[in-house]
Amino acid sequence: MIGKLRQRLILQGRVESADAGGGVALSWSDIAEVWAEVTPQAGVEAVQAMHLRGSMRARVRLRYRPDVNSERRFLFK
């Protein structure tokens, strides 16, 4: 039985690499796919530079993983 953990999320970690100008380029690398419960809390849409931008704040519940911390992000849908 699946229970409440019905959505698939991708856990990603930051990858920093040197760029040609002497700075640092930031990218994200997939670490794992996890089952989670995602409950939307709030959302915002705005038009910036003629593009519609949106963000969503959500509560995410998943089984314990020692590699989930503030340096990670989740990719959802």
C-alpha positions as CSV (number, residue, x, y, z in Angstrom):
1,M,0.0,0.0,0.0
2,I,1.4,3.4,-1.0
3,G,-0.2,5.5,1.8
4,K,0.3,9.3,1.7
5,L,3.7,9.3,0.0
6,R,2.3,9.4,-3.5
7,Q,4.4,12.0,-5.4
8,R,7.8,11.4,-6.9
9,L,10.4,14.1,-6.2
10,I,13.9,14.5,-7.4
11,L,16.4,15.4,-4.7
12,Q,19.1,17.7,-6.2
13,G,22.4,19.0,-4.9
14,R,24.4,22.1,-5.8
15,V,27.4,21.8,-8.1
16,E,29.8,24.7,-8.4
17,S,32.4,24.9,-11.1
18,A,34.9,27.6,-12.3
19,D,33.8,29.6,-15.3
20,A,36.0,31.3,-17.9
21,G,35.8,34.7,-16.2
22,G,37.3,33.5,-13.0
23,G,33.9,33.2,-11.2
24,V,31.8,30.3,-10.2
25,A,29.0,28.7,-12.2
26,L,26.2,27.1,-10.2
27,S,24.3,24.0,-11.5
28,W,22.2,21.3,-9.9
29,S,22.8,17.5,-10.1
30,D,20.2,14.8,-9.4
31,I,21.0,12.7,-6.2
32,A,17.9,10.5,-5.9
33,E,14.2,10.1,-6.7
34,V,12.1,9.8,-3.5
35,W,8.4,9.3,-2.7
36,A,6.8,12.1,-0.7
37,E,3.6,13.8,0.3
38,V,3.4,17.4,-1.1
39,T,0.8,19.8,0.4
40,P,0.7,23.2,-1.3
41,Q,0.7,26.1,1.2
42,A,0.9,29.3,-0.9
43,G,1.7,30.4,-4.4
44,V,2.6,33.6,-6.3
45,E,2.5,34.5,-10.0
46,A,4.0,37.7,-11.4
47,V,4.9,39.2,-14.7
48,Q,8.6,40.1,-14.9
49,A,10.3,41.3,-18.2
50,M,7.3,40.1,-20.2
51,H,7.4,36.6,-18.8
52,L,5.1,34.9,-16.3
53,R,7.0,33.7,-13.3
54,G,5.5,31.5,-10.6
55,S,6.6,30.0,-7.3
56,M,4.9,27.7,-4.9
57,R,5.5,27.1,-1.2
58,A,4.7,23.6,0.0
59,R,5.1,21.2,2.9
60,V,7.0,18.1,1.9
61,R,7.0,15.0,4.0
62,L,9.2,12.0,3.2
63,R,11.0,9.2,4.9
64,Y,14.2,10.1,6.7
65,R,17.3,10.6,4.6
66,P,20.6,11.8,6.1
67,D,21.5,13.7,2.9
68,V,18.5,16.1,3.0
69,N,19.6,19.5,4.3
70,S,19.4,23.2,3.4
71,E,22.0,22.7,0.6
72,R,19.5,20.6,-1.4
73,R,16.4,21.3,-3.3
74,F,13.5,19.2,-4.6
75,L,12.3,19.1,-8.2
76,F,8.5,18.5,-8.4
77,K,6.7,18.0,-11.7
